[in-house]
Amino acid sequence: MAHPEDGDTLPARKDSEAAVASVKDPFLYELLGVPVGTSNGSVLKKAYYVRARDLHPDKNLQDEAATERFQTLGEAYQILSDDESRKLYNQLGWKAYKDRTSSGETMDMSVLFTMLFGNEKFEDYCGTFNILELAKMAQEEEEQATSENGDGEGHSAEEAAKEREAKKAELEEMEKAKLEQLVQNLLNKVRLYVDGQHAEFMEKVRAEAEELIHTTFGGPILTILGSVYLQRANIFLGRQTKFGFGGSLASMKYSYNLMGSQLRTVISAYKVVQRQQNMQEYLEHQNNKEESSEAVQNDEPSEAVDAAEQREDKQPEGGEEDEAVEVDELAAKVAQKSAIDIIELLWSVTSLDILTTADQVTKRVLDEATVGEDVPNEVKDEFFALLGQKMTAAVGEASKDKGSSADGVEVRTGNAPSPTWSRLWGAIQSGWSGKPQLAEGQRPLTKGDVLRARAAALRTLGEVFMEVGVRSSASDEVLKALGMEKKEAEELESMALKMEEDERARKKAEKEREALERRKDNSAKKIAAAEGVASSES
């Protein structure tokens, strides 16, 4: 991002003269919109999130410098929220600080999460991510442990344990508050449908989905939210039928899908770690081969040098340089592939967080406890009461339709079923299928009506979100975030698979050589022992 000297405008603040005098360059404070010299972590964090909303690339699509500005904002928060880096920045100023520390090449995890998945347009549905808060907590604990081991001035073990417990309790309270807010947000979303304005609700939902899909990872997030809303709604509505068979089957399927998502996340994390390890070992082996080639020329006996020179004569001119370039190019491609794998892993963890949060919120929305006390409860044994009302009405209607002879005897033609039993059977089927959904313009009268209307609204919301969300996949969003073409990503994937295969083959061959050497050593020892016995006997 451009420095104020280059003409950038920044938010106004109230700075004390003493603070201004102690800070060589106020640029980062101005960027965050806080008074110069601010060191309060909560103030800096709040300012960062406020500014991040305004400067997020998704809100500034026409600004080519939006991404760079957003990254600089993350660096500003990262630097000023740390005591040591803030002190160094205050002394040096922004440009000298960057030259001294090369901080522009690193990015805090919270900044990366916010840039990729933290768009404010989804906050009403997802809030802040649990994984991000847990990561920050773990990072703070690690920094504290390093401080204690490094200078001996850290807190005692008992004080550290108390701080961890306090942070854990604070995180739990934050989670409760977040869920309460998200429940209220979703209730506000579906209220229009519950009030009977179904067509207007559908129109607003579709317009919102069309807007959300254009945000970063908008399509995949819409798909996850839509899947949760749709499946939870089907479970609830299925349980409204007699014996609730439909709800039970839907619940079993949903639980299976949820467990599958958790398992896939764990497997994905394991695969990423294994792949990174294999690729790094492959690169190390290639570098060792290059170093060994140099050692042959410089340090080995003259015969080995002559052999190396003969091999060199057979190679085209510049062969060693070409090999070095190939290793460097390979390392660059490995770095690119690592970036893809890491973002995909971050998305796997984040998507599970979104799914879990949406599931908790949706269950609360469909809980009777969230319906106001002024709404009356369902009538006791409503199914049978409703069935009795329908059967009575059916009998009344049937008596009107009866054909009679002159002496009052009922006239039946052919094998046509009795109108009375036809209507009774229709009443039984209606009762078996549960209460009908409220139509356009109808308002709910009981708590049961309210919950069924909410479920119907969630089902509509889920269907629209999934319909729009499938236009963009997670893999598409990963490549978009990295500015990479699909063909290039496929080539990197093929390269990674080849490297893993070669590395596994090399390790296998190495183990076989070691086993062969051990067998040779054992055989040599046995022969030596046998020769020793023979010589002693002679």
N, C-alpha and C positions, 0 to 999 in steps of 0.2 A: 504494500500500500504506500502511496505517496506520503512524504513528510509534509507537515504544514507549510514548510518553506516553499514547497512546490505548488501550493494553492489549495490543498484539501481543507474543507470546512469541517469543524468538529463541534460537538455540543458544548454549550456554555456551562461553567462551573463557578463555584466560589472558593478561591484559593487563599490560604493565609500567606502573608509575606514571608514568614519564617520558613514555611514549607517550600515555597517557590525558590527561596534563596539556597536551600539545601539540595535541590534537584537541578542537575545540569540541563536536562532536556525533559519537558513535561509531556512529550508526545504520547506515550502509552497511557498516561493518566487521562489525557484529553480524549484519546480514542475510546476508552471505557466510559468516559463521562463522569469521572469521580474527581474529588478535590486532589490536588497535587500532594503527594506524600501519604495518601491513604494506605493503611496497612491492615485494616480490619477485613478478615477473610470473608465474612458473610456479606459485607458491603460490596466487596469486589465481585463475589460470586453473583449477587443479585444484579449488579450493573452489567456483568458479562452476559447473563441470559437475556436481559432487556435489549442490549445492543445486538446480540446474536440474532434475535428475531427480526430486527430491522435490516441487518446486513446479510442475512442468509441468501446464498446464490439463487434459491428458488423464488425469492421475492424481488430479485433484481436481474431478471432474465436478459434484459437488453444491455446490461452493464458488463463489458468484457472483463473489467477488473474486480468483479464482485467476489470471485473465488479467492483471489490474492488478498483482498481486503478482509474477508472472513478469516482466512488463515492468520493474518497479522493480528486480528482481534484475539484469536485463541492464544497466540504467543504472548500478547499483552497480559492476558489473564494468568497464564502460566508463570510469567516472570514476576509480576507484581504480587502474586499470592504466595510466593516463596521468599522468606526473609533474606537469604543470602543473595539470590539473584536480583531481588529488588534493591538491595543495598549497592550491589555492583552497578546496576542500571542507573541508579541515582547519581553515582559518581562519574560514570562514563558518558551517559546519553545513549540514544538509540543506535546510531550508526556505529559508534565505537564499541558498543556492547555486542552488536552482531559480528563485528570483525574479531572481537576477542573470544567469543564463545561459540560462534557459528550456530546460534540458537535458531536461526531461520530454517535449519535443515531438520529440526525435530518438531514433533507435535504431541501434545498431551493427549492421553487416551480420551478424556472428556471432550476435547475439541474434535477428535476424529469421529466419535459417536454423534456429536451434535451435527457435524457437517454431513454425515451419511444418513442418519436416521432420525435426527432430532428436529424435524420440521414442525413448526408450531401449529400447522393446520391439522395435525393428527393429535394434538394434545388433549382435545376433548374426548378422544377415544382411548388413548394409550397413556397419557401423562408422561412422566419421566421414567426411564427404564431402570428396573431393579438392578440389573447387571452392572450398570454404570455406577450406581451408588455403592454396590458391593466392591467394585474394582477400586473406587476411590478410598474406601475404608481399608482395604487390604494394602493399598499403596501407602497410606498414612501410617499404618502399623509397621510396614517394612522400613519406612524412613525413620520412625521412632526407634525401632530396634537397632538400626545402623547408627543412630546418634548415641544410643546407650553404649554400644560396643566400641564406638570410635573415640569419644572424648571422656567417658566416665562421668559426664554431667547429666545423664538421663535420669528419668524417674526410677524409683524402685519397682521391683516386680509386682508388688502389691498395688502400687499406684497405677502402673500400666494396666493391670487386670481390671481395676475399677474404671479406668478410662475406656477400655474396650467394652465393658458392660454398659457404660453410659452411652457410648456411641451406638451400640446394638439396640438399646432401648429407644434411643432417638430415631434410629432408622425404622424401627417397628411402628412408632407413632406416626412418622412421616408416611409410611405405607398405608396405615389405617386412614389417615386424612386424605391420601391420594385416592383410595378406593371409594371413600364416601363422596368425594367430588366427582369421580368418574360415573358413579351410579346416578348422581343427580343430573349430570350432563346427558346421560343416555335416556333418563326419564323425560328430560326436556325435549330430546330429539323425537321420541315416539308419542308425545302428548297430542300432537296434531292428529295422528291416526286414531288414538283412543277417543278423542273428542268427535270422531265421526267424519273427519275431513280426509278421506282416504285418497282421493285424486290429487289434492293439493300436497299431501304428504309424499306421494309417489313422485310428483314433479320436483319437489325440493330435494328429495333423496338423490334422484338421478342427476340433478344439476350439481350437487355437492360431490358426487362420485366423479363426474367429468372433470371437476376442478382438482380433486385430490390426486387423480392418476398422473397429473403432470408434475407432481412433486417428486423428490428423490425417493426411490423405492416405493412410490405411491401404489403401483399396481400390486406388488406382492403383499403390502400391508393391507390393502383393500381385500385381497383374496382371503387372507387369514381372518380378518374381522368378519367378513361375510360368511365364511365357513362356520365360525363359532356361533354367530347369531342364528343362522339357518338351522344348524343341528340342535342347538338348545331350544329353539322354538318348536321344532318337530318333536323333541322329547316331551316338552310340556303339553303340547296339543295332543300328542299320542296318548298321554296318560289321562286325558279327559274322556276317552272312550271307556266303555264297560270293560272291566278287568285290566285296562291299560296295556294291552299287548303291544300296540304300536309304539308306545313310549318306551317300553322295556327293550324292544329290539333296537330302537334308535339310540337309547342310552348305551347299550352294549357296543354298538358300532362306534359311537363317539369315544367311549373309553378306550377302545382298541386304537383308534386314530391318535388319541392323545398320548398313549403309551408309545406308539410308533414314532411320534415326533420327538419325544424325549430320547428314545433309543437312537434315532438317526442323528441327533445332535451330538451324543456321546461318540458314536462311531465316526462322525465327521471330524470331531476334534482329534481323535486318535489317528485317523488317516493323515490329517494335516501335519501332525507332529512327526509321524513316521516318514512322510514324504520329505519334509524339510530336513530331517536327519539324513536320509539317504542321499538327497541331492548335495548336501554340504560335504558328506563323506566322499562322494564321487568327485567333487571339485578338489578336495584336499588330495585325493589320490592323483588327479591330473597334475596338480601343482607339484607334488612329490616326484612324479615322473620327470617333469621339466627340470627340477632341481637336481635329480639324479643324473640327468643327461649332462648338465653343466659340471657336476662333480667328476664325472668320468674324464672330461677334458682337462680339468685343473689338478686333480689330486691322485688319480690312479697311476699305477706303474706304466712304463713306456709301452708295453705290449697292449694294455687296455686302451692307451691313448691312440696307438696306431690303429687298433680296431675301430675306435670311435671315429678317427679321421677317415677310415675307409668307408664307414657308414655315411659319414657326412658327404664324401665325394659322390656317393650314389644318389644323394638327395639333391633336388633342385636348389639353386642359389636362393638364400633367404628362407630356407626351410624352418630353422629354429625360430626366426621372427614370426613366421606364419603360425607356428604352433603356439607361441605366446599370445598372438592376437586371437587365435581360436579359443584359448582358455579364457581370455578377458571377455570375449563375446559371449561365451558360455556362461560366465559368471553374471553378466548383465541380464541374460535371458532367465537365469535362475532367480535373480532378484525380481524380475517382472512376474514370473510364475508365483513366487512367494507372495507378492502383493495380492494377486488374485486369490490365492488360497486363504490368506489371512482375512481379507474382506468377506469372502464366502463363509469363513468360520464365524466372524463377527455377526454376519447376517443370521446364521443358524441359531446362534445364542439369542440374538435379539428377537428373532421370529418366535422362539419358544417363550420368551418373556412376554411378547405381545399376546400370544395365544393364551397363556396362563392368566394374565391380567384380564383380558376380555372375557374369559370363562367365568372368573370370579364376579365380575361386574354384571354379566348377563344373568347369572343365577340369583343375584340380589334383586335385580329388576323384576324377575318373575317370582319373587318371594312375597307372600301375602303381607309380611311385616312392613313392606314399603308402601302399602296402600293406606290412604288416610283413614283415621278412625271414624270420620263422618260417613264413610261409605258402608252400607249395611252388609252383613255377612250373607253367605248363601243360605237358602232355606234348607233345614235338615231333611235328609233323604230326598233331595231335589230331583234325583233321577226318577224315582218312583212317583213323586208328585207330578212331575212333568209328563211321565208316561200315562198316568191316570187321567190327566187333563186331556191329552191327545186322544186317548181311547174313548173317553166320554164324548168328545167332539165328533169322533169318527162314527160312533153309534148314532148320534143325532143326525149327522149328514146322511148316513145310510138309510135311516127310516124315512127320510124325505124322498129318497130315490127308489124306494120299493114300488114295484108295479102290483096292483091289486085287481082281483076280479070283482064282479058285481056283488058277490057275497062276502067280500073282504078277505079272500084267500090269496096269498102271495103267488105271483106268476113268475116262474123261472124258465128261461129259454135255453135249450141245449145244455152244454156242459160249462157254461160261463160261471166263474167263481162268484160267490156272494159278495156284493158291494161292502157289506159289513166287515167281513173277514179281510178283504183287500185293504180297507182303510186301517183296520186294527194292525195288520202286518206292517203297513207303512209306518204306523206310530211306533211299533216295536223297533223297526230298523232305525228310525230317527233317534230314538232314545239310546240304542246301542252305540250309535256313532258319536254320541256326545251332543252338547248344545251347539246349535248352529252359530257361525260367526256373525257379528253385527254388520249390518249393511251400511252403505254410504249414508251419512246423516244421522245414524242411530248412535245414541250415547249409552254407555254402560250404566246399569242400575245397581249392581252388586259388586262385591270384591272379585267374585269369580269372573264376572263380565269384564272387569278392568284388566285382570291378568290375562284372560284370553285375547283381549284386544291388543295388549302389549306383545304377546307372543306372535300374533298375526302381523303386527308392525315390524317386529324383529325379523320375521320370516321374509317380509317384503324387502326390508333393508339389506338382509343377507343376500337375497337373490340379485338385487341390483348391484351391490358391491362386488359380488363374484363375477357377474356378467361383464362389468367394466374392468375389474382388476386383471382378468386373464389376458388382456391386451399386452401386458408387460410382465416378463418373468424376472425372477431374481438374478439369473445369469445375465440378462440384458442390462439390468441396473448396475451390476458389478462392473461390466465392461464400460458402461457409460461413465461411471465414477472415475475409472482409470483412463478414459479417453482412448480405449483400445478397440480395434475391429475384431469381429467374431473369428475371422480367418486367422488372424494373428494369435488369438487365444487358443484356437484349435491346434496350431502349430506348436505352441508352448506346451500344451497338454501332451501332445505326441512326444515332444522332447523329454518331458518329465517322466513319462512312462518308460521311454527307452533308457533313461538314466537309472531309474529304479531297477529295471530288468538287468542292466549291465552291472550295477552295484551288487545286486543279489547274487549274480553269477560269479562276480569277483570274490565275494565273501565265501561262497560255497567252495570255489576252487582253492582259496586260501586255507579253509578248514581241511580240505582233502589233502593239501600239501603238508599241513601240520600233522595230520594223522599218519601220513606216509612217513614223515620224518621220525615220529614217535615209534612206529613199527620197526623202522630201520635201526634206531637206537636200541630198542629192546632186543632185536635179532643180534646186533653186534655184541651186546652184553651177554646174551646167552652163549654165543660162539666163544667169546673170551672166557666165560666161566667154564665151558666144556673143555677148552684147550688147557685151562689151568688145572682142572681135575686130571686130565690125561697126562700132563707133564708130571704131576705129583705122583701118580701111580707108576709112571715109568722110572 
